[in-house]
Every structure is written in structure tokens, then in C-alpha cells.
Amino acid sequence: MGDDVAVMWFRRDLRVGDNPALVAAAEAGRVVPLFVHDDVLARPSGANRVAYLHATLDSLAADVGGALVERTGVPSKVVRAVAAEVGASVVLAAEDFGPYGRGRDDATRQALAGDGRLLRFVGSPYAVAPGTVKTRSGTPFKVFTPFSQMWRQDGWDDPVAAPDGVRWVRGVGSDPRPETPSPEATEGLPPVGEHAAWEAAEQFLSERIGAYKEDRNRPDLDRTSRLSPHLKFGTIHPRQLLALLGDSAGATTFATELAWRDFYADVLAQRPDTVHANFVDSMDVRWDTGDAADERFEAWTAGRTGFPIVDAGMRQLLAEGWMHNRVRMITASFLVKDLHIDWRRGAAWFMRHLFDGDVASNTHGWQWTAGTGTDAAPFFRVFNPALQGRRFDPEGDYVRRHVPELRSIPGKAVHEPRTGADDLFSGEASSYPAPIVDHAAERDEALDRYRQR
Ligand SMILES: Cc1cc2nc3c(=O)[nH]c(=O)nc-3n(C[C@H](O)[C@H](O)[C@H](O)COP(=O)(O)OP(=O)(O)OC[C@H]3O[C@@H](n4cnc5c(N)ncnc54)[C@H](O)[C@@H]3O)c2cc1C
């Protein structure tokens, strides 16, 4: 171990365990752990994610013995200045494959090179880094299933242990941290930090993985891992989860979900323009704009569309900053196919509120639903909210949990409250809005627009 100094630039890998870049930094010498607050990333993030990030940084700071240096500014300038200040010959980080991250890292590499210093990437936030899984002819995949088969076949590295006895450099000054906003989620922050991530993972793997294949689509049961904010900020790495999964139907299904995460990162790295552009150019449908569309959009965001499963999902998002995957699909489909509103508007709303908001998974989750993306749901498949509700929330518990006005309506009748007995739809339930659109008519309208594109 040399006596050189290395800067460990933490970005979305805010953990000490299984962090190959940190291992490399510790091997290089004494380590200055650095986080750069970057307004370009913070501005569009929404209060929930910024508050979660700050809490995660507190946890990381404790895990690095208080040595974490927080600075604010343009990353290429800040990293260059810190490296010069501490006399580091190398800056280590996990590689970022997002459209903004790549540009930022190129600028930082150049800035450091100008001073004779090195920016070195070790690892990435993915089990398999974007650009690694390729078809036999060496091209990137555009369809999930063959991607996931190759992903499994090629495999991933084993986790690496947290480095022993890291020699953290203390006393390097931080800037005052940008103000922490109050989270918009009325239920506050979900569990934060590397230790909480492990607790959640261990609980999921011991109690829920067995039935994951059957139960993962049931928002009423809430049986998924809820690890997405941890995966987003890297307080746990997918490789660590894959190493513990074992061999069961639930484990295979869970690994497939992690493969979706890697797939969408791979697709975004291939096609950075798809943050805004349709992945399939020809799927350019006509969207509604103007006052009436704005009113409908507002009803959707507030969970007041009169479609109970949609409203439950949108209210879960406001309360928890998280929404169950099945309901993300239902609410997204409703915005695009029942309200004819551009998927980009919905994606931006999700990004504002989700603690796990991730450009690749969110953009391509939306594009999949809108029929504009990879493996897109065929455009003629339009989710019927009442049928989806009855199938995936068969007793109506999820709707009653999030839409209190409907609590007096028993069982699955809650999915179509106005068609039940009149005496049920009275009292508090009468304050629940009437459906803002006619699903059958809007389905036909959506099909026309998709055919005309
Ligand atoms: C319209 C839409 C928007 C979405 N936006 C996001 C987003 O911004 N951030 C995000 O992390 N996920 C997003 N997803 C994917 C998925 O809904 C969430 O990852 C999942 O609900 C998180 O809950 P969990 O951790 O309990 O999931 P689990 O079922 O426990 O899955 C484990 C992990 O696998 C990954 N995963 C699961 N499903 C998917 C998927 N369909 N696509 C990509 N990765 C997946 C996630 O990292 C997740 O944490 C979106 C899906 C849709 C349909």
C-alpha cells in the first residue's frame, strides 16, 4: 500500500461494502472520500430524492468515520480542485453510463489530465455494465428476453469485501451542504443507508422471496423487496443480491427484474436520445394539450380520476414516493391511453416524486407502456383499470388503503364503486369523483390515434 493519496468520488454508489472503486482507492493509498453536490442533477430531482440523498450521505459519512468531504459546484472543477488540494494522483469512481453522467465525466477526465492526474473507473451501478451484453454478432440487444438470456449466461463478478483498515484522510474541508428540502411524501423518507439496505434485503430474502414469483404483481400484498431507492443510490449493489439469491422460482424471477434494470440502462446507453425521443420513431402518436388536457392531468396527479386503482396508485406515490410496479403500469397506461397525454409528462411527474426515480428505468418503463419503447406492449393492448384492479387487488384492500373515501365499500366492488348498490355509494364514498372519462370510448380513441400515426 503506497503513501499516495487517492480521491474516492462517490456518486450513486453510496456504500462501503462491495465497492470495487473504493477497494482500488484504498490500494492506491490514503483515501479522501468526496461527494459533489451538482445543481444540474439536484434541480430536476424533486424534494423527495434530494432529501433521501442527503440522509444517505449522513449515513455514508458515519460509515467513513466522518471523513466524507462534501463540496458544491460544477463537478469537473470541484474534483480537479480537491484532487489538487490533497495532492491526489488518481480519482476513482464507479462508471456512469447516463447521458449527463458521461459528459460530466469526460469533462472531469480532461480537467484532471491537464494537471497530470487520472480519473479511473472501477465497476458500475449494474450487475453487468451497459455495453457488455451483446448479440453474437456484437451488436446491442433491443429486446429484453434474449438480452436476459445472454446476461445470465455471461454472468457477473462476485461481490468484493469492504476494504480493511482504509486510511481515510480527515480534516479536508466541506462546503456547507445545500439546503435539505422537506420531502413531499407525506409518510417521510423510506429507510436510508447501507445498513438499512441490508436489513431490507435480508428480510426480503428470508421472508418473501419464496412467494415472489406469484405475489410480485399484487399491490395489496406488498411483497416486493422495496429495495429500489437503495439500488438507485447504490447503498446496495445488485451483485450483492444476486450472490445471495440461491436457486428457486422466486430467485429466478427476482434476478429477471434486476436484469430489466440492467437492460434499460443498456438501452439508454445505446440511445441517449430516448430520454425524450420515442425509441421506435414510427410510434409518433397525437397527444392532447391545452386546458382540458391540463385538467385531466391534474386529476391524474392528485388521484382523483374516478378510477379507483389509478387513484390508489397516484395517492400511494404522493404519500410514499413509491408505487407498486403493477400499478405504475396501470397508471401510466391510463394517462397515455385513456387521457391521451404524452408519456413524457407522466414520466416527469414520476421523476419528481419517486425516491427510486431513475432515468433509464423510468423513461423506458413509460415507453414500454406507451408502446413507443423496447418490447413495447402492443398498442392495441389497453389496460382496463377495473379489470386490472379485480385481478391484481382481488379483495380491494389496496384501493381501500389509499383511497379512504371508499373504505366502506367491501371486497372487489370497490373497483367499480358506482355500479354497486346505491346504499354503499353514500356517506363518505359520495365525495369520490365520478370517472373523468369513459374507458371504452377512450380505448377506441387511443386505437384510432395509434393506427393513424
Ligand atoms: C412507468 C414505470 C416507471 C418506472 N420507474 C422506475 C424508476 O424510476 N426507478 C426504478 O427503479 N424502477 C422504475 N420502474 C420499475 C419498477 O416499477 C420498480 O423498480 C419497482 O416497482 C421497485 O420496487 P421494488 O424494489 O419493490 O421491486 P422488486 O420487485 O423487489 O424488484 C427488485 C428490483 O428490480 C428492479 N426492477 C424491478 N422491476 C423493474 C422494471 N420493470 N424495470 C427496471 N427495473 C426493475 C428494481 O431495481 C427493483 O428494485 C418503473 C416501472 C414503470 C412501469
The ligand as a Gaussian input file, in Angstrom:
#p B3LYP/6-31G(d) Opt

LIG

0 1
 C      -43.967000       3.563000     -15.765000
 C      -42.883000       2.938000     -14.918000
 C      -41.913000       3.739000     -14.320000
 C      -40.882000       3.162000     -13.554000
 N      -39.933000       3.982000     -12.988000
 C      -38.907000       3.434000     -12.272000
 C      -37.904000       4.261000     -11.708000
 O      -37.882000       5.489000     -11.875000
 N      -36.932000       3.661000     -10.947000
 C      -36.907000       2.306000     -10.757000
 O      -36.013000       1.804000     -10.043000
 N      -37.832000       1.493000     -11.299000
 C      -38.841000       2.017000     -12.052000
 N      -39.805000       1.206000     -12.580000
 C      -39.659000      -0.256000     -12.415000
 C      -40.360000      -0.848000     -11.172000
 O      -41.671000      -0.391000     -11.086000
 C      -39.636000      -0.556000      -9.869000
 O      -38.254000      -0.871000      -9.987000
 C      -40.187000      -1.408000      -8.716000
 O      -41.567000      -1.146000      -8.555000
 C      -39.447000      -1.077000      -7.430000
 O      -39.996000      -1.756000      -6.341000
 P      -39.208000      -2.944000      -5.648000
 O      -37.819000      -2.539000      -5.332000
 O      -40.041000      -3.430000      -4.524000
 O      -39.190000      -4.013000      -6.823000
 P      -38.858000      -5.563000      -6.817000
 O      -39.995000      -6.260000      -7.467000
 O      -38.448000      -6.036000      -5.500000
 O      -37.651000      -5.667000      -7.857000
 C      -36.284000      -5.615000      -7.446000
 C      -35.541000      -4.594000      -8.263000
 O      -35.536000      -4.959000      -9.635000
 C      -35.556000      -3.775000     -10.440000
 N      -36.781000      -3.784000     -11.238000
 C      -37.945000      -4.397000     -10.973000
 N      -38.829000      -4.209000     -11.987000
 C      -38.209000      -3.441000     -12.894000
 C      -38.592000      -2.899000     -14.153000
 N      -39.796000      -3.123000     -14.681000
 N      -37.719000      -2.116000     -14.808000
 C      -36.480000      -1.886000     -14.302000
 N      -36.056000      -2.387000     -13.127000
 C      -36.908000      -3.152000     -12.424000
 C      -35.565000      -2.599000      -9.479000
 O      -34.244000      -2.165000      -9.290000
 C      -36.143000      -3.206000      -8.215000
 O      -35.783000      -2.523000      -7.052000
 C      -40.838000       1.752000     -13.369000
 C      -41.833000       0.963000     -13.980000
 C      -42.835000       1.545000     -14.732000
 C      -43.878000       0.651000     -15.355000

